[in-house]
């Protein structure tokens, strides 16, 4: 991912180690990322799966994570 170091705006990247399309070869080194990029690497999640909880009560944590992350920037700008 050669363009990651050019990102100038705050950016959240969520990636799973078990993503079948973007395997371990694309995982950047922390020192290659600019400070405004938050790279969250999870063990599981597949390709946009990111399901937690239990089989009877699945929890789509990605649906909470993104608004939580955005809230920081929305509150700072108001």
PyMOL Python script that loads the backbone (N, CA, C, O; Angstrom):
from pymol import cmd

cmd.read_pdbstr("""\
ATOM      1  N   UNK A   1       0.836  -1.168   0.000  1.00  0.00           N
ATOM      2  CA  UNK A   1       0.000   0.000   0.000  1.00  0.00           C
ATOM      3  C   UNK A   1       0.888   1.242   0.000  1.00  0.00           C
ATOM      4  O   UNK A   1       1.066   1.884   1.035  1.00  0.00           O
ATOM      5  N   UNK A   2       1.426   1.566  -1.127  1.00  0.00           N
ATOM      6  CA  UNK A   2       2.418   2.634  -1.215  1.00  0.00           C
ATOM      7  C   UNK A   2       1.879   4.043  -0.960  1.00  0.00           C
ATOM      8  O   UNK A   2       2.672   4.953  -0.718  1.00  0.00           O
ATOM      9  N   UNK A   3       0.587   4.251  -1.004  1.00  0.00           N
ATOM     10  CA  UNK A   3       0.051   5.606  -0.839  1.00  0.00           C
ATOM     11  C   UNK A   3      -0.353   5.934   0.591  1.00  0.00           C
ATOM     12  O   UNK A   3      -0.730   7.073   0.869  1.00  0.00           O
ATOM     13  N   UNK A   4      -0.287   4.985   1.495  1.00  0.00           N
ATOM     14  CA  UNK A   4      -0.700   5.243   2.874  1.00  0.00           C
ATOM     15  C   UNK A   4       0.074   6.398   3.500  1.00  0.00           C
ATOM     16  O   UNK A   4      -0.499   7.187   4.252  1.00  0.00           O
ATOM     17  N   UNK A   5       1.341   6.504   3.208  1.00  0.00           N
ATOM     18  CA  UNK A   5       2.143   7.569   3.826  1.00  0.00           C
ATOM     19  C   UNK A   5       1.796   8.958   3.303  1.00  0.00           C
ATOM     20  O   UNK A   5       2.310   9.952   3.813  1.00  0.00           O
ATOM     21  N   UNK A   6       0.936   9.041   2.299  1.00  0.00           N
ATOM     22  CA  UNK A   6       0.527  10.336   1.755  1.00  0.00           C
ATOM     23  C   UNK A   6      -0.812  10.815   2.320  1.00  0.00           C
ATOM     24  O   UNK A   6      -1.269  11.906   1.980  1.00  0.00           O
ATOM     25  N   UNK A   7      -1.437  10.022   3.166  1.00  0.00           N
ATOM     26  CA  UNK A   7      -2.720  10.413   3.754  1.00  0.00           C
ATOM     27  C   UNK A   7      -2.484  11.580   4.705  1.00  0.00           C
ATOM     28  O   UNK A   7      -1.648  11.504   5.605  1.00  0.00           O
ATOM     29  N   UNK A   8      -3.235  12.664   4.494  1.00  0.00           N
ATOM     30  CA  UNK A   8      -3.042  13.870   5.296  1.00  0.00           C
ATOM     31  C   UNK A   8      -4.154  14.091   6.324  1.00  0.00           C
ATOM     32  O   UNK A   8      -3.947  14.799   7.309  1.00  0.00           O
ATOM     33  N   UNK A   9      -5.299  13.513   6.113  1.00  0.00           N
ATOM     34  CA  UNK A   9      -6.445  13.691   7.016  1.00  0.00           C
ATOM     35  C   UNK A   9      -6.529  12.519   7.988  1.00  0.00           C
ATOM     36  O   UNK A   9      -6.060  11.425   7.675  1.00  0.00           O
ATOM     37  N   UNK A  10      -7.124  12.733   9.172  1.00  0.00           N
ATOM     38  CA  UNK A  10      -7.309  11.622  10.101  1.00  0.00           C
ATOM     39  C   UNK A  10      -8.080  10.485   9.418  1.00  0.00           C
ATOM     40  O   UNK A  10      -9.136  10.699   8.822  1.00  0.00           O
ATOM     41  N   UNK A  11      -7.538   9.302   9.518  1.00  0.00           N
ATOM     42  CA  UNK A  11      -8.095   8.150   8.812  1.00  0.00           C
ATOM     43  C   UNK A  11      -8.022   6.914   9.697  1.00  0.00           C
ATOM     44  O   UNK A  11      -6.998   6.642  10.322  1.00  0.00           O
ATOM     45  N   UNK A  12      -9.118   6.174   9.741  1.00  0.00           N
ATOM     46  CA  UNK A  12      -9.162   4.905  10.459  1.00  0.00           C
ATOM     47  C   UNK A  12      -9.180   3.788   9.426  1.00  0.00           C
ATOM     48  O   UNK A  12     -10.047   3.750   8.554  1.00  0.00           O
ATOM     49  N   UNK A  13      -8.221   2.886   9.532  1.00  0.00           N
ATOM     50  CA  UNK A  13      -8.178   1.716   8.661  1.00  0.00           C
ATOM     51  C   UNK A  13      -8.360   0.496   9.549  1.00  0.00           C
ATOM     52  O   UNK A  13      -7.595   0.281  10.490  1.00  0.00           O
ATOM     53  N   UNK A  14      -9.371  -0.298   9.246  1.00  0.00           N
ATOM     54  CA  UNK A  14      -9.633  -1.520  10.001  1.00  0.00           C
ATOM     55  C   UNK A  14      -9.399  -2.689   9.064  1.00  0.00           C
ATOM     56  O   UNK A  14      -9.972  -2.761   7.977  1.00  0.00           O
ATOM     57  N   UNK A  15      -8.550  -3.598   9.501  1.00  0.00           N
ATOM     58  CA  UNK A  15      -8.134  -4.710   8.644  1.00  0.00           C
ATOM     59  C   UNK A  15      -8.069  -5.971   9.493  1.00  0.00           C
ATOM     60  O   UNK A  15      -7.652  -5.925  10.650  1.00  0.00           O
ATOM     61  N   UNK A  16      -8.476  -7.085   8.926  1.00  0.00           N
ATOM     62  CA  UNK A  16      -8.406  -8.370   9.625  1.00  0.00           C
ATOM     63  C   UNK A  16      -7.298  -9.224   9.027  1.00  0.00           C
ATOM     64  O   UNK A  16      -7.112  -9.269   7.811  1.00  0.00           O
ATOM     65  N   UNK A  17      -6.567  -9.900   9.904  1.00  0.00           N
ATOM     66  CA  UNK A  17      -5.493 -10.773   9.435  1.00  0.00           C
ATOM     67  C   UNK A  17      -6.018 -11.905   8.555  1.00  0.00           C
ATOM     68  O   UNK A  17      -5.288 -12.422   7.710  1.00  0.00           O
ATOM     69  N   UNK A  18      -7.285 -12.293   8.748  1.00  0.00           N
ATOM     70  CA  UNK A  18      -7.831 -13.398   7.954  1.00  0.00           C
ATOM     71  C   UNK A  18      -8.633 -12.923   6.737  1.00  0.00           C
ATOM     72  O   UNK A  18      -9.441 -13.680   6.199  1.00  0.00           O
ATOM     73  N   UNK A  19      -8.418 -11.690   6.302  1.00  0.00           N
ATOM     74  CA  UNK A  19      -9.085 -11.174   5.099  1.00  0.00           C
ATOM     75  C   UNK A  19      -8.577 -11.956   3.889  1.00  0.00           C
ATOM     76  O   UNK A  19      -7.375 -11.958   3.622  1.00  0.00           O
ATOM     77  N   UNK A  20      -9.473 -12.621   3.152  1.00  0.00           N
ATOM     78  CA  UNK A  20      -9.024 -13.432   2.018  1.00  0.00           C
ATOM     79  C   UNK A  20      -8.559 -12.614   0.813  1.00  0.00           C
ATOM     80  O   UNK A  20      -7.868 -13.147  -0.054  1.00  0.00           O
ATOM     81  N   UNK A  21      -8.920 -11.339   0.741  1.00  0.00           N
ATOM     82  CA  UNK A  21      -8.544 -10.514  -0.403  1.00  0.00           C
ATOM     83  C   UNK A  21      -7.285  -9.689  -0.146  1.00  0.00           C
ATOM     84  O   UNK A  21      -6.515  -9.411  -1.066  1.00  0.00           O
ATOM     85  N   UNK A  22      -7.085  -9.303   1.103  1.00  0.00           N
ATOM     86  CA  UNK A  22      -5.924  -8.475   1.455  1.00  0.00           C
ATOM     87  C   UNK A  22      -5.153  -9.216   2.538  1.00  0.00           C
ATOM     88  O   UNK A  22      -5.364  -8.990   3.729  1.00  0.00           O
ATOM     89  N   UNK A  23      -4.275 -10.085   2.122  1.00  0.00           N
ATOM     90  CA  UNK A  23      -3.580 -10.965   3.059  1.00  0.00           C
ATOM     91  C   UNK A  23      -2.441 -10.259   3.797  1.00  0.00           C
ATOM     92  O   UNK A  23      -2.306  -9.037   3.722  1.00  0.00           O
ATOM     93  N   UNK A  24      -1.635 -11.027   4.501  1.00  0.00           N
ATOM     94  CA  UNK A  24      -0.585 -10.469   5.355  1.00  0.00           C
ATOM     95  C   UNK A  24       0.465  -9.654   4.594  1.00  0.00           C
ATOM     96  O   UNK A  24       1.207  -8.888   5.210  1.00  0.00           O
ATOM     97  N   UNK A  25       0.538  -9.801   3.295  1.00  0.00           N
ATOM     98  CA  UNK A  25       1.522  -9.044   2.511  1.00  0.00           C
ATOM     99  C   UNK A  25       1.221  -7.543   2.467  1.00  0.00           C
ATOM    100  O   UNK A  25       2.118  -6.740   2.206  1.00  0.00           O
ATOM    101  N   UNK A  26      -0.025  -7.163   2.718  1.00  0.00           N
ATOM    102  CA  UNK A  26      -0.377  -5.740   2.637  1.00  0.00           C
ATOM    103  C   UNK A  26      -0.417  -5.056   4.005  1.00  0.00           C
ATOM    104  O   UNK A  26      -0.703  -3.861   4.085  1.00  0.00           O
ATOM    105  N   UNK A  27      -0.139  -5.786   5.067  1.00  0.00           N
ATOM    106  CA  UNK A  27      -0.150  -5.178   6.397  1.00  0.00           C
ATOM    107  C   UNK A  27       1.064  -4.250   6.520  1.00  0.00           C
ATOM    108  O   UNK A  27       2.208  -4.700   6.446  1.00  0.00           O
ATOM    109  N   UNK A  28       0.805  -2.953   6.708  1.00  0.00           N
ATOM    110  CA  UNK A  28       1.934  -2.016   6.786  1.00  0.00           C
ATOM    111  C   UNK A  28       2.638  -2.083   8.139  1.00  0.00           C
ATOM    112  O   UNK A  28       2.058  -2.512   9.137  1.00  0.00           O
ATOM    113  N   UNK A  29       3.866  -1.661   8.152  1.00  0.00           N
ATOM    114  CA  UNK A  29       4.604  -1.520   9.407  1.00  0.00           C
ATOM    115  C   UNK A  29       4.168  -0.206  10.047  1.00  0.00           C
ATOM    116  O   UNK A  29       3.937   0.783   9.352  1.00  0.00           O
ATOM    117  N   UNK A  30       4.058  -0.201  11.352  1.00  0.00           N
ATOM    118  CA  UNK A  30       3.607   0.997  12.070  1.00  0.00           C
ATOM    119  C   UNK A  30       4.465   2.210  11.731  1.00  0.00           C
ATOM    120  O   UNK A  30       3.949   3.322  11.612  1.00  0.00           O
ATOM    121  N   UNK A  31       5.766   2.004  11.577  1.00  0.00           N
ATOM    122  CA  UNK A  31       6.658   3.141  11.292  1.00  0.00           C
ATOM    123  C   UNK A  31       6.477   3.705   9.883  1.00  0.00           C
ATOM    124  O   UNK A  31       6.984   4.786   9.582  1.00  0.00           O
ATOM    125  N   UNK A  32       5.763   2.987   9.020  1.00  0.00           N
ATOM    126  CA  UNK A  32       5.508   3.475   7.665  1.00  0.00           C
ATOM    127  C   UNK A  32       4.228   4.298   7.566  1.00  0.00           C
ATOM    128  O   UNK A  32       3.924   4.854   6.511  1.00  0.00           O
ATOM    129  N   UNK A  33       3.480   4.377   8.659  1.00  0.00           N
ATOM    130  CA  UNK A  33       2.211   5.104   8.647  1.00  0.00           C
ATOM    131  C   UNK A  33       2.383   6.505   9.212  1.00  0.00           C
ATOM    132  O   UNK A  33       3.107   6.696  10.189  1.00  0.00           O
ATOM    133  N   UNK A  34       1.720   7.489   8.603  1.00  0.00           N
ATOM    134  CA  UNK A  34       1.767   8.834   9.172  1.00  0.00           C
ATOM    135  C   UNK A  34       0.952   8.863  10.469  1.00  0.00           C
ATOM    136  O   UNK A  34       0.094   8.005  10.675  1.00  0.00           O
ATOM    137  N   UNK A  35       1.207   9.832  11.337  1.00  0.00           N
ATOM    138  CA  UNK A  35       0.526   9.869  12.640  1.00  0.00           C
ATOM    139  C   UNK A  35      -0.988  10.029  12.549  1.00  0.00           C
ATOM    140  O   UNK A  35      -1.696   9.658  13.485  1.00  0.00           O
ATOM    141  N   UNK A  36      -1.497  10.564  11.461  1.00  0.00           N
ATOM    142  CA  UNK A  36      -2.941  10.762  11.335  1.00  0.00           C
ATOM    143  C   UNK A  36      -3.681   9.497  10.897  1.00  0.00           C
ATOM    144  O   UNK A  36      -4.908   9.505  10.798  1.00  0.00           O
ATOM    145  N   UNK A  37      -2.957   8.422  10.638  1.00  0.00           N
ATOM    146  CA  UNK A  37      -3.582   7.154  10.257  1.00  0.00           C
ATOM    147  C   UNK A  37      -3.604   6.230  11.465  1.00  0.00           C
ATOM    148  O   UNK A  37      -2.564   5.891  12.030  1.00  0.00           O
ATOM    149  N   UNK A  38      -4.809   5.830  11.846  1.00  0.00           N
ATOM    150  CA  UNK A  38      -4.965   4.835  12.903  1.00  0.00           C
ATOM    151  C   UNK A  38      -5.263   3.506  12.218  1.00  0.00           C
ATOM    152  O   UNK A  38      -6.303   3.347  11.579  1.00  0.00           O
ATOM    153  N   UNK A  39      -4.362   2.576  12.352  1.00  0.00           N
ATOM    154  CA  UNK A  39      -4.477   1.272  11.693  1.00  0.00           C
ATOM    155  C   UNK A  39      -4.821   0.240  12.753  1.00  0.00           C
ATOM    156  O   UNK A  39      -4.011  -0.059  13.629  1.00  0.00           O
ATOM    157  N   UNK A  40      -6.031  -0.300  12.665  1.00  0.00           N
ATOM    158  CA  UNK A  40      -6.482  -1.292  13.637  1.00  0.00           C
ATOM    159  C   UNK A  40      -6.489  -2.656  12.962  1.00  0.00           C
ATOM    160  O   UNK A  40      -7.274  -2.900  12.046  1.00  0.00           O
ATOM    161  N   UNK A  41      -5.620  -3.533  13.414  1.00  0.00           N
ATOM    162  CA  UNK A  41      -5.501  -4.873  12.848  1.00  0.00           C
ATOM    163  C   UNK A  41      -6.105  -5.874  13.824  1.00  0.00           C
ATOM    164  O   UNK A  41      -5.695  -5.947  14.983  1.00  0.00           O
ATOM    165  N   UNK A  42      -7.081  -6.645  13.352  1.00  0.00           N
ATOM    166  CA  UNK A  42      -7.727  -7.650  14.190  1.00  0.00           C
ATOM    167  C   UNK A  42      -7.336  -9.047  13.721  1.00  0.00           C
ATOM    168  O   UNK A  42      -6.930  -9.233  12.574  1.00  0.00           O
ATOM    169  N   UNK A  43      -7.458 -10.007  14.599  1.00  0.00           N
ATOM    170  CA  UNK A  43      -7.165 -11.399  14.244  1.00  0.00           C
ATOM    171  C   UNK A  43      -8.203 -11.942  13.270  1.00  0.00           C
ATOM    172  O   UNK A  43      -7.865 -12.642  12.315  1.00  0.00           O
ATOM    173  N   UNK A  44      -9.468 -11.614  13.521  1.00  0.00           N
ATOM    174  CA  UNK A  44     -10.564 -12.156  12.720  1.00  0.00           C
ATOM    175  C   UNK A  44     -11.463 -11.028  12.236  1.00  0.00           C
ATOM    176  O   UNK A  44     -11.506  -9.950  12.831  1.00  0.00           O
ATOM    177  N   UNK A  45     -12.160 -11.284  11.179  1.00  0.00           N
ATOM    178  CA  UNK A  45     -13.072 -10.306  10.613  1.00  0.00           C
ATOM    179  C   UNK A  45     -13.312 -10.582   9.145  1.00  0.00           C
ATOM    180  O   UNK A  45     -14.266 -10.080   8.551  1.00  0.00           O
ATOM    181  N   UNK A  46     -12.429 -11.390   8.563  1.00  0.00           N
ATOM    182  CA  UNK A  46     -12.598 -11.718   7.153  1.00  0.00           C
ATOM    183  C   UNK A  46     -12.558 -10.464   6.307  1.00  0.00           C
ATOM    184  O   UNK A  46     -11.770  -9.553   6.557  1.00  0.00           O
ATOM    185  N   UNK A  47     -13.411 -10.430   5.311  1.00  0.00           N
ATOM    186  CA  UNK A  47     -13.510  -9.254   4.453  1.00  0.00           C
ATOM    187  C   UNK A  47     -14.785  -8.518   4.835  1.00  0.00           C
ATOM    188  O   UNK A  47     -15.847  -8.800   4.281  1.00  0.00           O
ATOM    189  N   UNK A  48     -14.702  -7.611   5.741  1.00  0.00           N
ATOM    190  CA  UNK A  48     -15.769  -6.797   6.314  1.00  0.00           C
ATOM    191  C   UNK A  48     -16.742  -7.596   7.178  1.00  0.00           C
ATOM    192  O   UNK A  48     -17.929  -7.273   7.217  1.00  0.00           O
ATOM    193  N   UNK A  49     -16.273  -8.619   7.861  1.00  0.00           N
ATOM    194  CA  UNK A  49     -17.131  -9.411   8.744  1.00  0.00           C
ATOM    195  C   UNK A  49     -17.244  -8.795  10.118  1.00  0.00           C
ATOM    196  O   UNK A  49     -18.330  -8.373  10.516  1.00  0.00           O
ATOM    197  N   UNK A  50     -16.156  -8.735  10.850  1.00  0.00           N
ATOM    198  CA  UNK A  50     -16.047  -8.097  12.157  1.00  0.00           C
ATOM    199  C   UNK A  50     -17.253  -8.353  13.058  1.00  0.00           C
ATOM    200  O   UNK A  50     -17.918  -7.423  13.516  1.00  0.00           O
ATOM    201  N   UNK A  51     -17.516  -9.632  13.299  1.00  0.00           N
ATOM    202  CA  UNK A  51     -18.641 -10.029  14.141  1.00  0.00           C
ATOM    203  C   UNK A  51     -18.098 -10.528  15.472  1.00  0.00           C
ATOM    204  O   UNK A  51     -17.152 -11.315  15.512  1.00  0.00           O
ATOM    205  N   UNK A  52     -18.695 -10.071  16.546  1.00  0.00           N
ATOM    206  CA  UNK A  52     -18.342 -10.546  17.880  1.00  0.00           C
ATOM    207  C   UNK A  52     -19.577 -11.092  18.553  1.00  0.00           C
ATOM    208  O   UNK A  52     -20.545 -11.454  17.884  1.00  0.00           O
ATOM    209  N   UNK A  53     -19.555 -11.154  19.855  1.00  0.00           N
ATOM    210  CA  UNK A  53     -20.692 -11.665  20.599  1.00  0.00           C
ATOM    211  C   UNK A  53     -20.760 -13.178  20.553  1.00  0.00           C
ATOM    212  O   UNK A  53     -19.736 -13.859  20.506  1.00  0.00           O
ATOM    213  N   UNK A  54     -21.975 -13.694  20.566  1.00  0.00           N
ATOM    214  CA  UNK A  54     -22.202 -15.139  20.551  1.00  0.00           C
ATOM    215  C   UNK A  54     -23.047 -15.500  19.340  1.00  0.00           C
ATOM    216  O   UNK A  54     -23.618 -14.616  18.701  1.00  0.00           O
ATOM    217  N   UNK A  55     -23.136 -16.804  19.008  1.00  0.00           N
ATOM    218  CA  UNK A  55     -23.980 -17.185  17.869  1.00  0.00           C
ATOM    219  C   UNK A  55     -25.443 -16.754  18.027  1.00  0.00           C
ATOM    220  O   UNK A  55     -26.100 -16.416  17.042  1.00  0.00           O
ATOM    221  N   UNK A  56     -25.947 -16.766  19.251  1.00  0.00           N
ATOM    222  CA  UNK A  56     -27.337 -16.354  19.467  1.00  0.00           C
ATOM    223  C   UNK A  56     -27.496 -14.841  19.569  1.00  0.00           C
ATOM    224  O   UNK A  56     -28.580 -14.306  19.334  1.00  0.00           O
ATOM    225  N   UNK A  57     -26.423 -14.162  19.916  1.00  0.00           N
ATOM    226  CA  UNK A  57     -26.455 -12.698  20.030  1.00  0.00           C
ATOM    227  C   UNK A  57     -25.230 -12.100  19.350  1.00  0.00           C
ATOM    228  O   UNK A  57     -24.334 -11.574  20.010  1.00  0.00           O
ATOM    229  N   UNK A  58     -25.202 -12.188  18.017  1.00  0.00           N
ATOM    230  CA  UNK A  58     -24.041 -11.632  17.315  1.00  0.00           C
ATOM    231  C   UNK A  58     -23.973 -10.119  17.495  1.00  0.00           C
ATOM    232  O   UNK A  58     -24.990  -9.439  17.632  1.00  0.00           O
ATOM    233  N   UNK A  59     -22.769  -9.628  17.489  1.00  0.00           N
ATOM    234  CA  UNK A  59     -22.536  -8.204  17.675  1.00  0.00           C
ATOM    235  C   UNK A  59     -21.675  -7.702  16.524  1.00  0.00           C
ATOM    236  O   UNK A  59     -20.537  -8.141  16.360  1.00  0.00           O
ATOM    237  N   UNK A  60     -22.204  -6.804  15.743  1.00  0.00           N
ATOM    238  CA  UNK A  60     -21.467  -6.232  14.617  1.00  0.00           C
ATOM    239  C   UNK A  60     -20.681  -5.029  15.135  1.00  0.00           C
ATOM    240  O   UNK A  60     -21.147  -3.893  15.049  1.00  0.00           O
ATOM    241  N   UNK A  61     -19.489  -5.285  15.672  1.00  0.00           N
ATOM    242  CA  UNK A  61     -18.758  -4.213  16.347  1.00  0.00           C
ATOM    243  C   UNK A  61     -18.269  -3.138  15.399  1.00  0.00           C
ATOM    244  O   UNK A  61     -17.993  -2.021  15.836  1.00  0.00           O
ATOM    245  N   UNK A  62     -18.155  -3.438  14.124  1.00  0.00           N
ATOM    246  CA  UNK A  62     -17.731  -2.426  13.158  1.00  0.00           C
ATOM    247  C   UNK A  62     -18.746  -1.286  13.097  1.00  0.00           C
ATOM    248  O   UNK A  62     -18.382  -0.129  12.888  1.00  0.00           O
ATOM    249  N   UNK A  63     -20.027  -1.627  13.281  1.00  0.00           N
ATOM    250  CA  UNK A  63     -21.082  -0.615  13.252  1.00  0.00           C
ATOM    251  C   UNK A  63     -20.995   0.338  14.442  1.00  0.00           C
ATOM    252  O   UNK A  63     -21.536   1.443  14.386  1.00  0.00           O
ATOM    253  N   UNK A  64     -20.329  -0.070  15.505  1.00  0.00           N
ATOM    254  CA  UNK A  64     -20.112   0.816  16.656  1.00  0.00           C
ATOM    255  C   UNK A  64     -18.763   1.512  16.576  1.00  0.00           C
ATOM    256  O   UNK A  64     -18.630   2.671  16.967  1.00  0.00           O
ATOM    257  N   UNK A  65     -17.778   0.810  16.076  1.00  0.00           N
ATOM    258  CA  UNK A  65     -16.402   1.329  16.066  1.00  0.00           C
ATOM    259  C   UNK A  65     -16.270   2.595  15.226  1.00  0.00           C
ATOM    260  O   UNK A  65     -15.638   3.562  15.651  1.00  0.00           O
ATOM    261  N   UNK A  66     -16.856   2.588  14.052  1.00  0.00           N
ATOM    262  CA  UNK A  66     -16.724   3.744  13.157  1.00  0.00           C
ATOM    263  C   UNK A  66     -17.371   4.996  13.752  1.00  0.00           C
ATOM    264  O   UNK A  66     -16.719   6.039  13.792  1.00  0.00           O
ATOM    265  N   UNK A  67     -18.632   4.942  14.217  1.00  0.00           N
ATOM    266  CA  UNK A  67     -19.196   6.148  14.844  1.00  0.00           C
ATOM    267  C   UNK A  67     -18.417   6.597  16.080  1.00  0.00           C
ATOM    268  O   UNK A  67     -18.265   7.797  16.311  1.00  0.00           O
ATOM    269  N   UNK A  68     -17.917   5.638  16.881  1.00  0.00           N
ATOM    270  CA  UNK A  68     -17.110   6.012  18.048  1.00  0.00           C
ATOM    271  C   UNK A  68     -15.869   6.788  17.620  1.00  0.00           C
ATOM    272  O   UNK A  68     -15.517   7.791  18.240  1.00  0.00           O
ATOM    273  N   UNK A  69     -15.218   6.330  16.577  1.00  0.00           N
ATOM    274  CA  UNK A  69     -14.010   6.993  16.092  1.00  0.00           C
ATOM    275  C   UNK A  69     -14.348   8.377  15.529  1.00  0.00           C
ATOM    276  O   UNK A  69     -13.637   9.348  15.790  1.00  0.00           O
ATOM    277  N   UNK A  70     -15.422   8.460  14.765  1.00  0.00           N
ATOM    278  CA  UNK A  70     -15.815   9.742  14.171  1.00  0.00           C
ATOM    279  C   UNK A  70     -16.223  10.768  15.225  1.00  0.00           C
ATOM    280  O   UNK A  70     -15.994  11.964  15.047  1.00  0.00           O
ATOM    281  N   UNK A  71     -16.819  10.312  16.307  1.00  0.00           N
ATOM    282  CA  UNK A  71     -17.280  11.219  17.361  1.00  0.00           C
ATOM    283  C   UNK A  71     -16.155  12.104  17.872  1.00  0.00           C
ATOM    284  O   UNK A  71     -16.370  13.285  18.145  1.00  0.00           O
ATOM    285  N   UNK A  72     -14.981  11.556  18.002  1.00  0.00           N
ATOM    286  CA  UNK A  72     -13.824  12.329  18.463  1.00  0.00           C
ATOM    287  C   UNK A  72     -13.601  13.552  17.583  1.00  0.00           C
ATOM    288  O   UNK A  72     -13.345  14.645  18.088  1.00  0.00           O
ATOM    289  N   UNK A  73     -13.696  13.374  16.291  1.00  0.00           N
ATOM    290  CA  UNK A  73     -13.436  14.470  15.355  1.00  0.00           C
ATOM    291  C   UNK A  73     -14.630  15.402  15.228  1.00  0.00           C
ATOM    292  O   UNK A  73     -14.456  16.604  15.024  1.00  0.00           O
ATOM    293  N   UNK A  74     -15.834  14.867  15.344  1.00  0.00           N
ATOM    294  CA  UNK A  74     -17.021  15.714  15.267  1.00  0.00           C
ATOM    295  C   UNK A  74     -17.116  16.618  16.494  1.00  0.00           C
ATOM    296  O   UNK A  74     -17.485  17.787  16.374  1.00  0.00           O
ATOM    297  N   UNK A  75     -16.789  16.091  17.665  1.00  0.00           N
ATOM    298  CA  UNK A  75     -16.825  16.902  18.882  1.00  0.00           C
ATOM    299  C   UNK A  75     -15.731  17.965  18.869  1.00  0.00           C
ATOM    300  O   UNK A  75     -15.937  19.073  19.366  1.00  0.00           O
ATOM    301  N   UNK A  76     -14.593  17.641  18.316  1.00  0.00           N
ATOM    302  CA  UNK A  76     -13.480  18.594  18.263  1.00  0.00           C
ATOM    303  C   UNK A  76     -13.779  19.762  17.329  1.00  0.00           C
ATOM    304  O   UNK A  76     -13.265  20.863  17.530  1.00  0.00           O
ATOM    305  N   UNK A  77     -14.606  19.532  16.311  1.00  0.00           N
ATOM    306  CA  UNK A  77     -14.885  20.590  15.337  1.00  0.00           C
ATOM    307  C   UNK A  77     -16.076  21.452  15.733  1.00  0.00           C
ATOM    308  O   UNK A  77     -16.335  22.466  15.085  1.00  0.00           O
ATOM    309  N   UNK A  78     -16.802  21.080  16.774  1.00  0.00           N
ATOM    310  CA  UNK A  78     -17.979  21.882  17.154  1.00  0.00           C
ATOM    311  C   UNK A  78     -17.679  22.840  18.275  1.00  0.00           C
ATOM    312  O   UNK A  78     -18.561  23.582  18.707  1.00  0.00           O
TER     313      UNK A  78
END
""", "prot")
cmd.dss("prot")
cmd.show_as("cartoon", "prot")
cmd.util.cbc("prot")
cmd.orient("prot")
